[in-house]
Amino acid sequence: MDFKIDPRILTSHATQPSTDKKARSLESLKKSSQEFETMFVMEMFKAMRKAVPDGGLFEKSSATEMFTEMLDTETAKAATSGKGLGIAEAMYNQMAGLIEKKK
């Protein structure tokens, strides 16, 4: 097999401006901040459920535990979508400056 590499391909990646890398880093930071906020809210819901005493109409089983865990996960995702609580925005604003300062 004879593979030929086009030299334009090799130089195109090397000459790309660092703004693409910064934009990807900022986008990744934004996504990570939102995921952190979602995990934080999920843990908050989990702690709130532990504070409520057991008992009530239904017995606690592994199925109900799984359902409440899934419900808390989806509720946390819904609560943090969009603007959310502001934790993700604060983290993003604080750390975006560090990415902007990089060369």
C-alpha positions as CSV (number, residue, x, y, z in Angstrom):
1,M,0.0,0.0,0.0
2,D,1.3,3.4,-1.0
3,F,-0.2,6.2,1.1
4,K,0.6,9.8,0.1
5,I,0.0,12.6,2.6
6,D,-1.1,15.9,1.3
7,P,1.3,18.6,2.8
8,R,-1.6,21.1,3.1
9,I,-3.2,18.8,5.7
10,L,-0.1,18.9,7.8
11,T,0.3,22.6,7.7
12,S,-3.4,23.4,8.2
13,H,-3.5,22.1,11.7
14,A,-0.2,23.7,12.7
15,T,-1.3,27.2,11.5
16,Q,-4.7,27.3,13.1
17,P,-5.1,30.1,15.5
18,S,-5.2,29.4,19.2
19,T,-8.6,31.0,19.4
20,D,-10.2,27.7,18.2
21,K,-8.5,25.9,21.1
22,K,-9.6,28.6,23.5
23,A,-13.2,28.5,22.2
24,R,-13.3,24.7,22.6
25,S,-11.8,25.1,26.1
26,L,-14.4,27.7,27.1
27,E,-17.2,25.5,25.7
28,S,-15.9,22.5,27.6
29,L,-15.6,24.6,30.8
30,K,-19.2,25.7,30.4
31,K,-20.4,22.1,30.0
32,S,-18.4,20.9,32.9
33,S,-19.7,23.8,35.1
34,Q,-23.3,22.8,34.3
35,E,-22.6,19.2,35.0
36,F,-21.0,20.1,38.3
37,E,-24.1,22.1,39.2
38,T,-26.3,19.2,38.3
39,M,-24.3,16.8,40.5
40,F,-24.3,19.3,43.3
41,V,-28.1,19.6,43.2
42,M,-28.5,15.8,43.0
43,E,-26.4,15.4,46.1
44,M,-28.5,18.1,47.8
45,F,-31.7,16.2,47.0
46,K,-30.1,13.0,48.3
47,A,-29.3,14.6,51.6
48,M,-32.8,16.1,51.8
49,R,-34.3,12.7,51.3
50,K,-32.2,11.2,54.1
51,A,-33.5,14.0,56.4
52,V,-37.1,12.8,55.9
53,P,-38.0,9.9,58.2
54,D,-39.1,6.7,56.6
55,G,-42.6,5.5,56.7
56,G,-45.8,6.4,55.0
57,L,-48.2,4.7,52.7
58,F,-45.8,2.5,50.8
59,E,-43.1,0.2,52.0
60,K,-39.5,1.0,51.0
61,S,-38.1,-1.4,48.5
62,S,-35.2,-1.4,46.1
63,A,-37.7,-0.4,43.3
64,T,-38.9,2.6,45.2
65,E,-35.3,3.6,46.0
66,M,-34.3,3.3,42.4
67,F,-37.4,5.3,41.3
68,T,-36.7,8.1,43.8
69,E,-33.0,8.2,42.7
70,M,-34.1,8.5,39.1
71,L,-36.7,11.1,40.0
72,D,-34.1,13.2,41.8
73,T,-31.7,12.9,38.9
74,E,-34.2,14.2,36.4
75,T,-35.4,16.9,38.8
76,A,-31.9,18.1,39.3
77,K,-31.3,18.2,35.5
78,A,-34.5,20.2,35.1
79,A,-33.6,22.5,37.9
80,T,-30.2,23.3,36.5
81,S,-31.1,23.6,32.8
82,G,-31.2,27.1,31.5
83,K,-30.0,29.6,34.0
84,G,-30.1,27.1,36.9
85,L,-29.1,28.2,40.4
86,G,-26.2,30.3,39.3
87,I,-23.4,28.0,40.6
88,A,-22.4,27.0,37.1
89,E,-22.3,30.6,35.9
90,A,-20.2,31.7,38.8
91,M,-17.7,28.8,38.3
92,Y,-17.5,29.6,34.6
93,N,-17.0,33.3,35.1
94,Q,-14.2,32.6,37.7
95,M,-12.3,30.1,35.6
96,A,-12.9,31.6,32.1
97,G,-10.4,34.3,33.0
98,L,-7.7,31.7,33.4
99,I,-8.3,30.2,30.0
100,E,-8.4,33.7,28.4
101,K,-4.9,34.5,29.9
102,K,-3.4,31.4,28.4
103,K,-1.3,31.8,25.2
